[in-house]
Structure formats: structure tokens, C-alpha cells
Amino acid sequence: MLLHLNLSCYFCAFNYSMLQPDFSYRWELILLLLFGLTLLVQLGYFLFSFIRVALYKLKPHPVNYPPVSVVICARNEEENLQRFLPAVLQQEYPEFEVIVVNDCSFDASQDLLENFARSHRNLMIREIKEVEGREHGKKFALTIGIKAAKYETLLLTDADCIPSSSDWITHMINGYGDGIEMVLGYGKYAKKPGMLNQFIRYDAFFIAVQFLSRGLGKKAYMGVGRNLSYTKSLFFSVRGFASHMHIWSGDDDLFVNEVATPSNVSVVIDKGAFTESEPKTSWKSWFLQKKRHHSTARYYKENHKVYLLLYPLSWYLFYLSFTTALVLQYNVVLFLSGFVLRSLIQIIILQLAANKLHEKDLGWKSVFYELVQGFFIHPAYFFATLFVKQRKWN
């Protein structure tokens, strides 16, 4: 009888322990599922979105060379206007004008522009004088320039930008065709010595890969004012910047986000169509610039916010599950294989995209740049700008 009770207790204890899931196995399964899901999301971005830039082929469009109004807003940009404005004024294009809006400058910009106007009949100057107690952002200055434009087709750039070729206008206008009212271009940053420059250039490159690929996929959500074209009719169809004039930034991305449709936007990726800007020279100034740009993302359409949020969220969860698995030594070979697969696909696709955008030194180092940005630069940027007051455009 005693033996029977002991055996019964043993089998009960055995059955109970068998019914309890192994704690270590449960965590390994959770990490594996999280890793696998985020890996699929990341691969989806590369293989179904970013690849559009990597495989882009320039499509020739029949061009009737419409007259173009190039609009530039400048505030205290005397040095940049001296260096870069001649390359805009001397474009090889049948008929165009250049409108420079001198916005409350207190340097010698106005005198410089008037000197340029004496030798360039296609330069038009609009000056905004400062009124005490009244402030305005770049959108107001840009609206003044667009209203002054004689021509239907507008091409926007900044005072610190230089076209990559004397045929910049021609290449950008090649993006127009049936039903197209807006053309997105690439605005790169000049290559300079130093680590900061590398990260500024990579950041601009990757942002361009994101928005250009969406534009190629008929889901444009932003453009950059350094290199953007649209029609006056499109601008005035939504009363310009009226819906977001109260927001200091967003003269480019918020406008594109509002007016872009699957059929009215095209993308031009061609070396002759690029512009090149002078990069920031300090981490602080770059962080402030990024903060100004990021301040507009909350106003994007919901599907665009999801697209932009899902990539970094899945990226952090991917690396969280990957590093946790390595520390706990859970199926190391499997997790390493997934990491290598993602890294190889990222390098291949971003290097192809970098070749298209003539940033050939960026793609193959993209894993390194992304890791440093994700774990060091972005957290530093967040804390450095958390308590800094938003700056107006200057």
C-alpha cells in the first residue's frame, strides 16, 4: 500500500513538471519570434521599397522646355549668394528667370544682388524689410517669391546650394509629363573631411532613399526644398501654405505631404539634376537643423507616419532581440545567420542606391553608420535638443 502511494506521488510530480513550460525555452521562443518578425519587416523595406531607387532607370520624357521660374529665399546669405548664385543664373536653358527673395537680411546681400542684376537680366529681386514686433518664417518669403514668378513651372532651391551641372533645370524639367505637377529631386551635401560630414551625408542620403522610393512607388510624402519643382497652379490650388502657415518648418515636406497624389508626382534621379549644399560644421548646429526638420513629421498623413515609424521601431527591436539572444546564448547560429542576411541585403541595396545618387562611399558602410546613429547619435540628438527652444529659419 505504501509503495503504491509513493509511485502515485512520483508520477503526479512527473506529470506536473511535464506540464510546466520551460522558462528558458519560452524566452528563446519569444526572442525568436520577435527577431523573425522584425527581420521580415526590415527586409520588406529593403526589398520592396528602397530597391526602387537602387534599380531606378532614367526614363526620357518628351520635353517642350517650358519657361521656368527658379525661386530662392535668402536671409543673411551674402557669402553663399556670391559663391553659388552665378551657377544658377548661368544655366543652359532656353527661358528662365531667377527670383531671389532677400528676407530681412542685415548683411550686404541686397547690394550684392543688385550688382548681379546689372549683368543678369533674368534675375529678379524681392526684398522683405524687417518690421519691429512682426516675425515670419520661410513660408512667407517663399510665397512672396512664388507670387512674383512670371512662369507656371517653379523650381526651388536654397541660397547655399549649387546645381550639379549647367543643365540642372533641364534635367529637373524632364520629370514633367502627362498629369505631373510636381518633381522630386535629390539635394546632397558636399563631401568634406571629418566624421561629422560622413554622418550628415549618410543621414541625407538615407532620408532621400526613403522619400524617393516612396515617390517612385506612387506614395510620395515629402521632398526637400533644396531641389523641388512644382507648378504655380498646384501651389495656389491649396492656397499655398495656408493649412500649415502657423508651423515654422515644412515649406517643402508638409506641402508635398498635402498635395501629392499617386498620379501627379514624378522623381528624377540623375547626376545632372542634383544640387549640392554646404553641410553644417558642428554637431550642435546639425542637431538643431534636424530638430527643425523633425518637428513637422507629426503633421504627416497617418499612413506616412506609420511608414516612417515602423522602420526605426523594427530596427531597435531587431537589435534588441539579436543582442539578447547572443548574451543568453540562445541558438546563436540562427540569430547570427539572420543578422548576416539582413546586413548583406542592406549593403547590396544601399550601395546600388548610393551609386545612383553618386554617393558611392556611403552604401557599403551603411551598417556601421546605422549602428552609430541608432545607439549613439540619435540618443545624443534627442537629449541635446530636448530642452532647446525651436529656432526659426535663418
C-alpha positions as CSV (number, residue, x, y, z in Angstrom):
1,M,0.0,0.0,0.0
2,L,2.9,2.4,0.9
3,L,4.7,1.5,-2.3
4,H,1.5,2.3,-4.3
5,L,1.2,5.8,-2.7
6,N,4.9,6.6,-3.3
7,L,4.6,5.6,-7.0
8,S,1.4,7.6,-7.4
9,C,3.1,10.7,-5.9
10,Y,6.1,10.2,-8.2
11,F,4.0,10.0,-11.3
12,C,1.9,13.0,-10.2
13,A,5.0,15.1,-9.7
14,F,6.4,13.9,-13.1
15,N,3.3,14.8,-14.9
16,Y,3.1,18.2,-13.2
17,S,6.6,19.1,-14.2
18,M,6.0,18.0,-17.8
19,L,3.0,20.3,-18.0
20,Q,5.1,23.3,-16.9
21,P,6.7,25.1,-19.9
22,D,10.4,25.5,-19.6
23,F,11.1,29.2,-18.7
24,S,14.3,29.3,-20.8
25,Y,12.6,27.8,-23.8
26,R,9.7,30.3,-23.5
27,W,12.1,33.2,-23.6
28,E,14.0,31.7,-26.5
29,L,10.8,31.3,-28.5
30,I,9.7,34.9,-27.7
31,L,13.1,36.2,-28.9
32,L,13.0,34.1,-32.0
33,L,9.5,35.3,-32.9
34,L,10.4,38.9,-32.3
35,F,13.7,38.5,-34.2
36,G,11.9,36.8,-37.1
37,L,9.1,39.3,-37.3
38,T,11.4,42.4,-37.2
39,L,13.7,40.8,-39.7
40,L,10.9,40.3,-42.1
41,V,9.8,44.0,-41.7
42,Q,13.3,45.2,-42.3
43,L,13.8,43.0,-45.4
44,G,10.4,44.3,-46.6
45,Y,11.7,47.9,-46.6
46,F,14.8,47.0,-48.5
47,L,13.3,44.5,-51.0
48,F,10.0,46.2,-51.7
49,S,10.7,49.9,-51.1
50,F,14.3,51.0,-51.1
51,I,15.1,48.8,-54.1
52,R,13.2,51.2,-56.3
53,V,16.0,53.7,-56.0
54,A,18.6,51.0,-56.4
55,L,17.1,49.8,-59.7
56,Y,16.0,53.3,-61.0
57,K,16.3,53.8,-64.7
58,L,16.1,57.3,-66.2
59,K,13.0,57.5,-68.4
60,P,13.3,60.0,-71.2
61,H,10.3,62.3,-71.4
62,P,9.3,64.4,-74.4
63,V,10.1,67.9,-73.2
64,N,8.8,71.2,-74.7
65,Y,11.1,73.2,-72.4
66,P,8.5,75.4,-70.7
67,P,9.8,78.7,-69.2
68,V,10.8,78.2,-65.6
69,S,10.9,80.4,-62.5
70,V,13.7,79.4,-60.1
71,V,12.9,80.7,-56.6
72,I,15.5,81.2,-53.8
73,C,14.9,82.6,-50.4
74,A,17.8,84.1,-48.6
75,R,18.4,85.6,-45.2
76,N,21.9,86.9,-44.5
77,E,23.4,84.7,-47.2
78,E,25.8,87.2,-48.8
79,E,28.7,84.8,-48.9
80,N,26.7,81.9,-50.3
81,L,25.0,84.1,-52.9
82,Q,28.4,85.2,-54.0
83,R,29.6,81.7,-54.4
84,F,26.6,79.8,-55.7
85,L,24.1,82.1,-57.4
86,P,26.2,82.5,-60.6
87,A,25.8,78.8,-61.3
88,V,22.0,79.2,-61.2
89,L,22.0,82.4,-63.3
90,Q,24.2,80.8,-66.0
91,Q,22.1,77.6,-66.5
92,E,21.8,76.4,-70.1
93,Y,18.1,76.6,-70.6
94,P,16.0,78.4,-73.2
95,E,14.0,80.6,-71.0
96,F,14.1,81.0,-67.2
97,E,14.2,83.7,-64.5
98,V,15.7,83.6,-61.1
99,I,13.8,85.2,-58.2
100,V,15.8,85.8,-55.0
101,V,13.7,86.9,-52.0
102,N,16.0,88.8,-49.7
103,D,14.3,88.2,-46.4
104,C,15.2,90.8,-43.8
105,S,18.9,90.4,-44.3
106,F,21.2,92.8,-42.3
107,D,24.3,91.9,-44.2
108,A,25.2,93.2,-47.7
109,S,23.0,90.7,-49.6
110,Q,20.9,93.4,-51.2
111,D,23.9,95.3,-52.6
112,L,25.3,92.0,-53.9
113,L,22.0,91.1,-55.6
114,E,21.7,94.5,-57.2
115,N,25.2,94.1,-58.6
116,F,24.3,90.7,-60.0
117,A,21.1,92.1,-61.5
118,R,23.1,94.7,-63.6
119,S,24.7,91.9,-65.5
120,H,22.0,89.3,-65.4
121,R,18.7,90.4,-66.9
122,N,17.0,87.2,-65.8
123,L,17.5,88.0,-62.0
124,M,14.5,89.4,-60.2
125,I,14.9,90.6,-56.6
126,R,12.2,90.8,-53.9
127,E,13.2,92.4,-50.6
128,I,11.3,91.9,-47.4
129,K,12.1,94.6,-44.8
130,E,12.0,93.8,-41.1
131,V,9.1,95.2,-39.2
132,E,9.6,95.5,-35.4
133,G,7.3,93.2,-33.5
134,R,6.4,91.1,-36.5
135,E,8.0,87.8,-37.3
136,H,7.6,85.4,-40.2
137,G,9.1,82.2,-41.4
138,K,10.5,81.0,-44.7
139,K,7.0,80.1,-46.0
140,F,6.1,83.8,-46.1
141,A,9.2,84.6,-48.1
142,L,8.7,81.7,-50.4
143,T,5.1,82.8,-51.0
144,I,6.3,86.3,-52.0
145,G,8.7,84.7,-54.5
146,I,6.1,82.4,-56.0
147,K,3.6,85.2,-56.4
148,A,6.3,87.2,-58.2
149,A,7.1,84.4,-60.6
150,K,6.2,85.0,-64.2
151,Y,6.1,81.4,-65.2
152,E,3.9,78.4,-64.4
153,T,6.7,76.0,-63.7
154,L,8.6,76.6,-60.4
155,L,11.9,75.2,-59.4
156,L,13.0,75.7,-55.8
157,T,16.5,75.6,-54.2
158,D,18.4,77.3,-51.4
159,A,21.0,80.0,-51.3
160,D,23.6,77.6,-50.0
161,C,23.1,75.2,-52.9
162,I,24.9,74.8,-56.2
163,P,23.4,72.9,-59.1
164,S,25.5,69.8,-60.1
165,S,25.5,70.8,-63.7
166,S,24.7,73.7,-66.1
167,D,21.8,71.5,-67.3
168,W,20.2,71.2,-63.8
169,I,17.0,73.0,-64.9
170,T,16.7,70.8,-68.0
171,H,17.2,67.6,-66.1
172,M,14.6,68.5,-63.4
173,I,12.0,69.6,-66.0
174,N,12.5,66.2,-67.7
175,G,10.4,64.9,-64.9
176,Y,7.3,66.5,-66.2
177,G,4.8,64.6,-68.4
178,D,1.1,64.0,-68.6
179,G,-0.6,64.8,-65.3
180,I,2.7,65.5,-63.5
181,E,2.5,68.7,-61.3
182,M,5.5,68.0,-59.0
183,V,9.0,66.7,-59.5
184,L,11.2,65.4,-56.5
185,G,14.9,65.8,-56.8
186,Y,17.9,64.9,-54.7
187,G,19.8,67.5,-52.6
188,K,23.1,66.2,-51.5
189,Y,25.7,67.6,-49.1
190,A,29.2,68.5,-50.1
191,K,31.9,65.9,-49.1
192,K,34.3,67.3,-46.5
193,P,36.9,65.8,-44.2
194,G,35.7,64.6,-40.8
195,M,33.3,62.1,-39.2
196,L,30.5,64.7,-38.8
197,N,30.4,65.2,-42.5
198,Q,30.1,61.5,-43.1
199,F,27.1,61.2,-40.8
200,I,25.5,64.3,-42.3
201,R,25.9,63.0,-45.8
202,Y,24.7,59.5,-44.8
203,D,21.7,60.9,-43.0
204,A,20.6,63.0,-46.0
205,F,21.3,60.0,-48.3
206,F,19.2,57.6,-46.3
207,I,16.3,60.1,-46.0
208,A,16.4,60.6,-49.7
209,V,16.3,56.8,-50.3
210,Q,13.2,56.7,-48.2
211,F,11.2,59.6,-49.8
212,L,12.4,59.0,-53.4
213,S,11.5,55.3,-53.2
214,R,8.0,56.2,-51.9
215,G,7.7,58.7,-54.7
216,L,8.7,56.1,-57.2
217,G,6.0,53.9,-55.6
218,K,3.3,56.5,-56.2
219,K,3.1,57.3,-52.5
220,A,5.2,60.5,-52.2
221,Y,5.1,62.0,-48.7
222,M,7.9,64.6,-48.7
223,G,10.5,66.4,-50.8
224,V,13.4,68.8,-49.9
225,G,13.4,72.5,-50.7
226,R,17.0,72.2,-51.8
227,N,15.7,70.6,-55.0
228,L,12.0,70.6,-55.7
229,S,9.8,71.6,-58.6
230,Y,6.0,72.1,-58.9
231,T,3.5,74.3,-60.7
232,K,2.0,77.6,-59.6
233,S,-1.4,76.1,-60.2
234,L,-0.8,73.3,-57.8
235,F,0.5,75.8,-55.2
236,F,-2.5,78.0,-55.4
237,S,-5.0,75.2,-55.6
238,V,-4.5,74.6,-51.9
239,R,-3.9,78.3,-51.1
240,G,-0.2,77.7,-50.8
241,F,1.0,77.1,-47.2
242,A,-2.3,78.3,-45.7
243,S,-3.1,75.0,-43.9
244,H,0.3,74.9,-42.1
245,M,1.5,78.6,-42.1
246,H,1.5,78.5,-38.3
247,I,4.2,75.9,-38.4
248,W,7.7,77.4,-38.9
249,S,9.1,74.5,-40.8
250,G,7.6,72.4,-43.6
251,D,7.7,74.6,-46.7
252,D,8.8,71.5,-48.5
253,D,7.7,68.3,-46.8
254,L,4.3,69.5,-45.4
255,F,3.4,71.0,-48.8
256,V,4.3,67.7,-50.6
257,N,2.5,65.7,-48.0
258,E,-0.6,67.7,-48.6
259,V,-0.8,67.9,-52.4
260,A,0.9,64.7,-53.6
261,T,-1.3,62.0,-55.3
262,P,-0.4,58.7,-56.9
263,S,-0.5,60.4,-60.3
264,N,0.8,63.9,-60.0
265,V,4.4,63.3,-58.7
266,S,7.5,62.1,-60.5
267,V,11.1,61.5,-59.4
268,V,14.3,62.4,-61.2
269,I,17.5,60.6,-60.2
270,D,20.2,61.9,-62.5
271,K,23.6,63.3,-61.6
272,G,22.9,66.4,-63.7
273,A,19.7,67.0,-61.7
274,F,21.2,67.1,-58.2
275,T,22.0,70.1,-56.1
276,E,24.8,70.2,-53.5
277,S,24.6,72.1,-50.2
278,E,27.2,73.2,-47.7
279,P,26.9,70.9,-44.6
280,K,26.8,72.1,-41.0
281,T,30.2,72.3,-39.3
282,S,29.2,71.5,-35.7
283,W,27.2,68.8,-34.1
284,K,25.1,71.3,-32.3
285,S,24.1,73.2,-35.5
286,W,23.3,69.8,-37.2
287,F,21.2,68.7,-34.3
288,L,19.2,71.9,-34.4
289,Q,18.7,71.6,-38.1
290,K,17.4,68.0,-37.6
291,K,15.1,69.1,-34.8
292,R,13.6,71.8,-37.1
293,H,13.0,69.2,-39.8
294,H,11.7,66.5,-37.5
295,S,9.2,69.0,-35.9
296,T,6.9,68.6,-39.0
297,A,6.6,64.8,-39.1
298,R,3.8,64.8,-36.6
299,Y,1.6,66.6,-39.1
300,Y,2.0,64.0,-41.9
301,K,-0.8,61.8,-43.0
302,E,-1.3,58.8,-40.8
303,N,-0.1,56.2,-43.4
304,H,3.1,58.2,-43.9
305,K,3.7,58.4,-40.2
306,V,3.3,54.6,-39.9
307,Y,5.7,54.0,-42.8
308,L,8.3,56.3,-41.1
309,L,7.9,54.9,-37.6
310,L,7.8,51.3,-38.4
311,Y,11.4,51.2,-39.8
312,P,13.2,52.5,-36.7
313,L,10.9,50.7,-34.3
314,S,11.5,47.4,-36.1
315,W,15.3,48.2,-36.3
316,Y,15.6,48.7,-32.5
317,L,13.5,45.6,-31.7
318,F,15.6,43.6,-34.2
319,Y,18.9,44.6,-32.5
320,L,17.3,44.1,-29.0
321,S,16.3,40.6,-29.8
322,F,19.6,39.8,-31.5
323,T,21.9,41.1,-28.8
324,T,19.8,39.5,-26.1
325,A,20.0,36.1,-27.8
326,L,23.7,36.4,-28.1
327,V,24.1,37.3,-24.4
328,L,21.9,34.4,-23.3
329,Q,23.4,32.1,-26.0
330,Y,20.1,31.2,-27.5
331,N,20.5,29.5,-30.9
332,V,23.5,31.7,-31.7
333,V,24.0,30.3,-35.2
334,L,20.4,31.0,-36.2
335,F,20.4,34.6,-34.9
336,L,23.8,35.3,-36.5
337,S,22.5,34.0,-39.8
338,G,19.6,36.4,-39.7
339,F,21.8,39.3,-38.9
340,V,24.2,38.5,-41.7
341,L,21.4,38.1,-44.2
342,R,19.9,41.5,-43.3
343,S,23.3,43.1,-43.4
344,L,24.2,41.7,-46.8
345,I,20.9,42.8,-48.3
346,Q,21.2,46.2,-46.8
347,I,24.7,46.7,-48.1
348,I,23.8,45.5,-51.6
349,I,20.7,47.6,-52.0
350,L,22.0,50.7,-50.4
351,Q,25.2,50.5,-52.3
352,L,23.3,50.3,-55.6
353,A,21.2,53.2,-54.4
354,A,24.3,55.1,-53.5
355,N,25.7,54.5,-56.9
356,K,22.6,56.1,-58.4
357,L,22.8,59.1,-56.2
358,H,26.6,59.4,-56.7
359,E,27.4,58.7,-53.0
360,K,29.5,55.7,-53.7
361,D,31.3,55.7,-50.3
362,L,28.2,55.5,-48.2
363,G,26.3,52.3,-49.1
364,W,28.9,49.7,-48.2
365,K,29.4,51.3,-44.8
366,S,25.7,51.7,-44.1
367,V,25.6,49.1,-41.4
368,F,28.3,50.9,-39.4
369,Y,26.6,54.3,-39.9
370,E,23.3,52.9,-38.9
371,L,24.6,51.3,-35.7
372,V,26.4,54.5,-34.6
373,Q,23.4,56.6,-35.4
374,G,20.9,54.3,-33.7
375,F,22.8,53.8,-30.5
376,F,24.8,57.0,-30.1
377,I,23.9,59.9,-32.4
378,H,20.1,59.7,-32.2
379,P,20.1,59.4,-28.4
380,A,22.6,62.2,-28.1
381,Y,20.5,64.3,-30.5
382,F,17.3,63.6,-28.5
383,F,18.8,64.7,-25.2
384,A,20.8,67.6,-26.7
385,T,17.7,69.1,-28.2
386,L,15.1,68.1,-25.6
387,F,15.2,71.4,-23.8
388,V,16.4,73.7,-26.7
389,K,13.9,76.2,-28.0
390,Q,12.8,75.8,-31.6
391,R,14.7,78.0,-33.9
392,K,13.2,80.0,-36.7
393,W,14.7,79.8,-40.2
394,N,17.8,81.8,-40.8
